[in-house]
Amino acid sequence: MSDPIIEVKDISFSYGKTPILKKASLTIFKGEFIAIFGPNGGGKTTLLNLLMGFLKQEEGSISVLGKLPKNARGEIGYVPQFAKFDKQFPISVFELVLSGAVKECTWWGSYPQKVKDRAHKALEKVSLSHLKDESFGTLSGGQAQRVLIARALVSSPQILLLDEPIASVDAKSEKEIYDLLLTLKGSMTILMVTHDLEPLLDKADRLLCVRKTVSSLLPKEACGHYSMGLYHEPIKLI
């Protein structure tokens, strides 16, 4: 297997006096599709923020693409939950996708044509080119989530992080998002936080269970209880 693209060693993190992660370690290799699951408050979203350098671990080390996380942000695409976005903010679909390449915006506030071309291609990839001039706030949950994926893709990232991208979408949109991720599989490293593990058992290369620590297992090793939100020891099937 190739060298690790993400390496986390013995990290701990707390919010105040509340421990979230304790001596957690993980290794991710280039091109892997990883599903991250675990109980509420187990540290899943915190882990993503640590990988992006928006939080700093209290101990241990994190390497992303051989760099400190904050220095690797330009190579990371991030997809938040649509529910966390303000639907009243006045921005078009195309403008929102462009914002994913804000580091390439000129000092006078415009984007080079090459960036606009990438934005068009990103919208084509998520099959929403016909909505490019629509207000983002008018979209359905599934459409909005796909636009957020296009926004993450416009910078041509090596790593794609998704925080529960199917949490607020219907069954049709869920299938469209999974189909899209499968087209990206192998071309970039994908880490997806989910509460619905079962649909990913035939798609993900590996599973990471985050419960203060991090346990790695293959999809075939996952106990069926996990897909029902029940977590227990041992973490792997015997």
C-alpha positions in Angstrom: 0.0 0.0 0.0 1.2 3.6 -0.7 2.4 6.0 2.0 -0.3 7.4 4.3 -2.0 10.5 3.1 -3.4 11.2 6.7 -1.7 10.0 9.8 -3.0 10.6 13.3 -1.1 9.4 16.3 -2.3 9.3 19.9 -4.3 12.6 19.8 -6.5 13.8 22.7 -8.9 16.7 22.6 -11.4 18.1 25.1 -14.0 20.9 25.1 -13.4 22.4 28.5 -13.4 19.6 31.0 -15.3 17.2 28.7 -13.0 14.8 26.9 -14.0 14.1 23.3 -11.0 12.2 21.9 -8.4 10.3 24.0 -5.3 8.7 22.6 -6.9 8.3 19.1 -4.9 7.1 16.2 -5.7 6.4 12.5 -4.0 6.0 9.2 -5.6 6.8 5.8 -4.1 5.9 2.4 -4.4 7.6 -0.9 -7.7 6.9 -2.8 -9.5 5.2 0.1 -13.2 5.7 0.7 -13.7 5.7 4.5 -17.0 5.8 6.3 -16.8 7.3 9.8 -19.5 6.3 12.3 -20.2 6.3 16.0 -22.5 7.6 18.7 -23.5 11.2 19.1 -20.7 13.1 21.0 -18.2 10.4 20.1 -15.9 12.9 18.3 -16.7 12.5 14.6 -17.1 16.1 13.6 -14.4 17.1 16.0 -12.1 14.7 14.2 -12.9 16.4 10.8 -12.1 19.8 12.3 -8.8 18.6 13.7 -7.9 17.2 10.2 -8.6 20.6 8.7 -6.6 22.5 11.4 -9.6 24.4 12.8 -9.0 22.8 16.1 -5.7 21.9 17.8 -5.2 18.6 19.6 -3.9 18.8 23.2 -1.4 16.0 22.6 -0.3 13.7 19.8 0.3 14.5 16.2 -1.6 14.9 12.9 -0.1 14.8 9.5 -2.1 15.6 6.3 -0.3 15.2 3.0 2.9 15.3 5.0 2.0 18.8 6.5 0.4 20.3 9.5 -3.4 20.3 8.9 -3.7 24.1 8.6 -1.1 24.0 5.9 -3.0 21.3 3.9 -6.4 23.0 3.8 -5.9 24.0 0.2 -5.9 20.3 -0.8 -9.0 19.5 1.2 -12.6 19.8 0.1 -15.2 20.0 2.9 -18.9 19.3 2.6 -21.0 20.4 5.6 -24.6 19.4 6.3 -27.0 21.6 4.2 -29.0 22.2 7.4 -26.1 24.3 8.8 -26.3 26.8 5.9 -28.4 29.9 6.0 -31.0 29.5 3.3 -31.8 33.2 3.4 -28.3 34.3 2.3 -28.6 35.9 -1.2 -26.3 33.9 -3.4 -26.7 32.0 -6.6 -25.8 28.4 -7.1 -22.9 29.3 -9.4 -21.6 31.9 -7.0 -21.7 29.4 -4.1 -19.7 26.9 -6.1 -17.1 29.6 -7.0 -16.7 30.3 -3.3 -15.0 27.0 -3.0 -12.0 28.5 -4.8 -11.9 31.7 -2.9 -8.1 31.5 -2.5 -7.9 32.0 -6.3 -10.1 35.1 -6.3 -8.2 38.2 -7.5 -7.7 41.1 -5.1 -10.4 43.1 -7.0 -13.0 40.4 -6.3 -13.2 38.4 -9.6 -12.3 34.8 -10.5 -10.1 33.8 -13.4 -11.8 32.1 -16.3 -10.1 28.8 -15.5 -11.8 28.8 -12.1 -15.2 29.6 -13.7 -14.6 26.7 -16.1 -13.9 24.4 -13.1 -17.1 25.6 -11.4 -19.1 24.8 -14.5 -17.5 21.3 -14.7 -18.2 20.7 -11.0 -21.9 21.6 -11.5 -22.0 19.2 -14.5 -20.5 16.5 -12.3 -23.4 16.8 -9.8 -25.9 17.2 -12.7 -27.1 20.7 -11.7 -25.8 22.9 -14.5 -29.4 23.9 -15.3 -29.8 25.5 -11.9 -26.6 27.6 -11.9 -28.4 31.0 -11.9 -31.0 30.0 -9.3 -30.9 31.2 -5.7 -29.3 28.7 -3.5 -32.0 29.2 -0.9 -34.7 27.9 -3.3 -33.2 24.5 -3.8 -34.4 21.3 -2.2 -32.3 19.6 0.5 -30.9 17.1 -2.0 -30.1 19.7 -4.6 -28.4 21.9 -2.1 -26.3 19.1 -0.7 -25.1 18.3 -4.3 -24.2 22.0 -4.8 -22.1 21.9 -1.6 -20.3 18.9 -3.0 -19.7 20.8 -6.3 -18.3 23.7 -4.1 -15.9 21.3 -2.5 -14.8 19.8 -5.8 -14.1 23.1 -7.6 -10.6 23.4 -6.0 -9.7 19.9 -7.3 -8.9 18.6 -3.8 -6.9 15.5 -3.0 -9.0 14.8 0.1 -12.8 15.1 0.4 -14.4 15.4 3.8 -18.2 15.0 4.2 -20.1 15.6 7.4 -23.3 13.6 7.2 -24.2 14.6 3.6 -27.4 12.6 3.5 -28.8 13.7 6.8 -31.4 16.1 5.4 -32.2 14.5 2.0 -34.9 12.2 0.6 -34.3 8.7 -0.7 -33.9 9.8 -4.3 -31.3 12.4 -3.4 -29.5 10.0 -1.1 -29.1 7.6 -4.1 -27.9 10.4 -6.3 -25.3 11.5 -3.7 -24.0 7.9 -3.2 -23.8 7.4 -7.0 -21.8 10.6 -7.3 -19.4 9.6 -4.6 -18.8 6.3 -6.3 -17.8 8.1 -9.5 -15.2 10.0 -7.3 -14.0 6.9 -5.5 -10.3 6.3 -6.2 -9.7 9.7 -7.8 -9.4 11.3 -4.3 -9.4 10.2 -0.7 -12.9 10.4 0.7 -13.9 10.5 4.4 -17.6 10.5 5.1 -19.3 10.9 8.5 -22.6 9.1 8.6 -25.3 7.9 11.0 -26.6 5.5 8.4 -23.9 2.9 8.0 -25.8 0.2 6.1 -25.8 1.8 2.6 -22.0 2.2 2.8 -21.2 -1.4 3.7 -20.9 -2.3 -0.1 -19.2 1.0 -1.0 -16.6 2.0 1.6 -13.1 0.4 1.6 -12.9 0.7 5.4 -15.0 1.9 8.4 -13.8 4.0 11.3 -15.8 3.9 14.5 -15.1 7.0 16.6 -16.0 6.7 20.3 -13.3 8.8 22.0 -10.8 6.5 20.4 -10.8 5.3 16.8 -11.2 1.7 15.7 -10.7 0.6 12.1 -12.5 -2.3 10.5 -13.5 -3.7 7.1 -17.1 -3.5 6.1 -17.5 -7.3 6.4 -16.3 -7.1 10.0 -19.0 -4.7 11.1 -21.7 -6.0 13.4 -25.2 -5.4 12.2 -26.0 -3.6 15.5 -24.0 -0.6 14.3 -26.4 0.1 11.4 -29.1 0.5 14.1 -27.0 2.9 16.1 -26.0 0.4 18.8 -22.3 0.4 19.7 -20.6 -2.2 21.9 -17.4 -4.2 22.4 -15.9 -6.1 20.7 -15.8 -3.6 17.9 -15.2 -6.4 15.3 -17.2 -9.5 14.6 -15.5 -12.6 15.9 
